[in-house]
Amino acid sequence: MGQTARVSAVVWTAAGSLLAWLWLLLCQGFFWRTDVRLPPRREPDAWPSVCVVVPARDEAAVLPDALPSLLGQDYPGRAEVFLVDDGSTDGTGDLARELAHRHGGLPLTVGSPGEPPAGWTGKLWAVRHGIGLARARDPEYLLLTDADIAHAPDSLRELVAAARTGGFDVVSQMARLRVESTWERLVVPAFVYFFAQLYPFRRIGKKGTRTAAAAGGCVLLRAEAAERARIPDAIRHAVIDDVALARAVKGGGGLVWLGLADRVDSVRPYPRLGDLWRMVSRSAYAQLRHHPLLLAGTVAGLALVYLVPPGAVVAGLMAGNAAAAVAGASAWLVMTGTYVPMLRYYRQPLWLAPLLPFTAFLYLLMTVDSAVQHYRGRGAAWKGRTYARPDALPDEG
């Protein structure tokens, strides 16, 4: 009787996982599709002015591969770059000036905001300083981009054309992250896949939906919308600042769009698992609003959706239970199929798709570790700056 009950539990759990995957496949905004790129656009009759704001803290290693791409933008209107050196100790500001002198292109201003006051994350304090410098130019748009993001020469004009054509207050592109090391190939495409699962891109761009998100590496923001939403003051303590920005703008009646990038790339390397672990764990528990019940639900959900399918296959085969094995294999097959488009987008081999349960298990451990660090009261460290509050850490470099 006990053995039968255990077998039945495996079958029912596997069936529940399969139902969850069928719901994700059909009812979660087709999150798994990767065809949400810049929307239809046409060149405006008159190109609006744009100020580019780049917060940078100890970015000398990546700046030579990223900053020249901003300075070299082929933009028909008036544009200027403001790099905010956020207390760097590696000569980031001096290197930026040297690169501007060497490469020419758009005008560059390097500013420094000083240490952030209580209640502000360092990144958002730097963004505030950059926006303050830009206001003197009275731009129509602000491009908020990270110091590790390389833009194609026509990136700015394409973003502006899309914003003008669609009437968007925010046009954001998820930069293509680097995938060169073994761990990057295993973890990075899944990072974007999970993000899209939480914030389906198709829902973000629709009027009347509550879903809002942006990707902090590339955010074109209408200056008027920024003032209306009090950006960045209204989100000054946000951990995941790009999502908070999009919510603030959309909550104020603005129109937000987010999609995958074709020629906007992050040049920041994450060669070791520890590098990727720190990237995820420093903000994972903040995503759950530091709530133990949400953590427990997330762990249970990850286990049901990602770990049960292969577990049911193994358990079913070992116990001779065809129903459990078939239900688990079916759920695993649907999971694998939804991951294939993201692997193709990242130009990775498709044999990585069946390994998604292992990657999901790593993310589960990263999330738990994020909570452990929170409750140990260690705060969080980011590029040499320790935050007393665990919820005061920027989400990306």
PEGITA-V260932 format. One line per field, one symbol per residue. phi: phi as a letter, one per 20 degrees, with the letter a starting at -180 (. if undefined). A space follows every 10 residues. Layout:
# PEGITA-V260932
phi = ???
This chain:
# PEGITA-V260932
phi = .fffffffff ffffffffff fffffdcdml gffdeedgfg bcfffceffc dedcfbcldf fdgfedggff fefedfeebb ddedeemfdd mgffffffff ffemnffcdd cbemfffgnd ffffffffff ffffgfelfe cddebefddd dfgdgfffff fffffemeec cccfgfffcc fgfffedfgf gfgfffffcg gfffeefnee fbabdffbce cfgfffffel eegfcgdffe ffffffffff fenfdccbbe eecccedfec fdgfffgfge ffcfffgell dgffffffff fffffdefgf ffffffffem dfffffffff ffffgfffeg gfffgeldff ffgfeggfff ffffffffff ffffffmemb dblndedfef edcfebe
